[in-house]
Amino acid sequence: MAKDTLQGTLDLLVLQTLARGEQHGYGIACHILTASDNQLRVEEGSLYPALRRIESAGLIKAEWKRSENNRRARYYHLTTTGAKRLAQEMKTWRDHTAAVAAFLKFA
């Protein structure tokens, strides 16, 4: 799979997670793992650069807060621009997967 496809998929997972509400990085990784029935594990080495990239694009914002265990953590939330991009990316993903499924059916 191409690098841009993998990055786009991770971005989609992060944006969809944050559509549920603000979360810190570890919480995002845990949600992705749990929601995917333990199939999608996002490592720190991939997640945090992705969060910085997505934040630089203006799709999410971050602020320092205290976590549940009273540690400082960066909490991320979706911006209006991020919500619009999420809707676009979800449509693109559905169209793409439908096309692949159609191909596999007749291949």
N, C-alpha and C positions, 0 to 999 in steps of 0.2 A: 504494500500500500504506500502511496506517495506521502512524503513528509507533510505536505500541506493538507492532505486529507486527514492524516492523524491529528495534526494540530487543530483542524476544524472540528473534528469529532470531540476532542478534549474541550475545546471552547464551548461547544454545544452542551456537553455534560455539565460544565461549570455554570453556564448561564441558566440552564434549566434548574440546577440545584438552587441557585440564588433567587430564582423566581419564587421559590417557596418562602424566602425570607433571608435575612442576613446570616452569615455564617463565617467562622474562621477557617483557615486552610485545612486543619486536621478534620474539622467537621464536614467540610466539602468532600474530602477524600473518603471519609467513613460513609457519608450518604451515597456516594457513587457506588461504593462497594456493596452496601446493603441493598440499594434499589436495583442493582444488577444481579441479585442473587449470588453474590460473591464471584462474579465473572469478570468484573472490570476493576482492577486494582491500579490506582494512580499513585505512583511513587513521588516523593518529595522533589526529586530531581526533575520531574516533569511538571508537577503541579505549580510550584512557586514561580518558575519562569513564565508559565502560561498565565498565572494571575497577574504578574507584572505586565506582560504583553497586552492582556485584555484590559487592564486598568489604563495603560498608555493609550489605548484605542478609544477610551472614554466610555466603554461598555459597562464598567463597574467602578465603584469608588470604595476606598478603604479608610478605616479609622481605627486607632488604637483604643481598646477597651479592656476591661477585666473579664476573663473567662469564668466559666462555672467553678473552676478550682482556684480562682483568685490570681491567676497569672495574666500578665499583659499579653494580648493577642491582637493581631490585625483582623478586624471583622470587615467582610466584603459585602456589598449590596449592589443590586442591579440598578443601573441608571435608566432613564427613559429611552435613551438611545440603545442601551443594552436590551431592553424589552422588545424594541422594534426589531433589532438584529436577531434576537432569539426567534421571533415569529417567522422571519425570513428564512433562517437556517433550518427551522423545523420543517417548513414547506419543502425546501430544497432536499433535506434528508429523506422525507417521505417520498418525494418524486424519484430520487435516486434509488432508494431501496425497492420501490415498485418496479422500476425499469430493470433492475438486476433480477428480481424475482420473476418477472415476465420472461426474461432471457433464459433463466435456468429452467423454467417450465418447458420451453420449446427447444432447448439446445440439444 
